């Protein structure tokens, strides 16, 4: 095509349209999207149920042999005490104390070690990233560990009744003693594990707590000095022991039983609140 023809074609078509002006925002790239809103925080009860199922499935295999050890330990203590205790109030104290000792072994000793391991190994960081209330983590783990104590406690109580010739009509009270004493001891064990600066100290604290439950709960209080009896009143599990021991009497004082269980429940709420505070304190570090 000649230059004349190409010029005529350009005049017929007209000048090429100018491109639209480019804004500064378009020139700098696409506009950033607004941040997506976070998911709402889980409610306490659904989060508690989820943590409970997770802890129960993890502890089921590893804790059953330890529960057998706790039951065997309590049964062995009753056999040894049979040589020095014949019956009466002392036999009731031994059977009740040995039964609640199973709860102390699992809820106090093992839970202190569990939270000590979580803190030392960074497991608390995992729970801190989940949108769950801190109370659900503590309550879920405590409930999972306390769930293993009822079979061992029942076996120990039945064996003790047969060994000392005590009536079994009051064993139904274990349905209240185990969860209330377990809550008090589990909260104490969780607090010890979370507040201990090192894992070894958490294990030591759990062992000392179980030894205190053994000394103050199993031995008859009639044979203890006054100082030990006063210290016995500071251990929450002894109120569960007293409530269980009263049911072996021919005419139980049910008002005193309810009072002892009420003390266990109040201490359980307080100790779990302290454990929740200790969890928040350890999770932010």
Secondary structure, 3 states (H helix, E strand, C coil): CCHHHHHHHHHHHCCCCCCCCCCHHHHCCCCCCCCCCCCCCCCHHHHHHHHHHHHHHHHHHHHHHHHHHHHHHHHHHHHHHCCCCCCHHHHHHHHHHHHHHHHHHHHHHHHHHHHHHHHHHCHHHHHHHCCCCHHHHHHHHHHHHHCCHHHHHHHHHHHHHHHHCCCCCCHHHHHHHHHHHHHHHHHHHHHHHHHCCCHHHHHHHHHHHHHHHHHHHHCCHHHCCHHHHHHHCCCCHHHHHHHHHHCCCCCCCHHHHHHHHHHHHHHHHHHHHHHHHHHHHHHCC
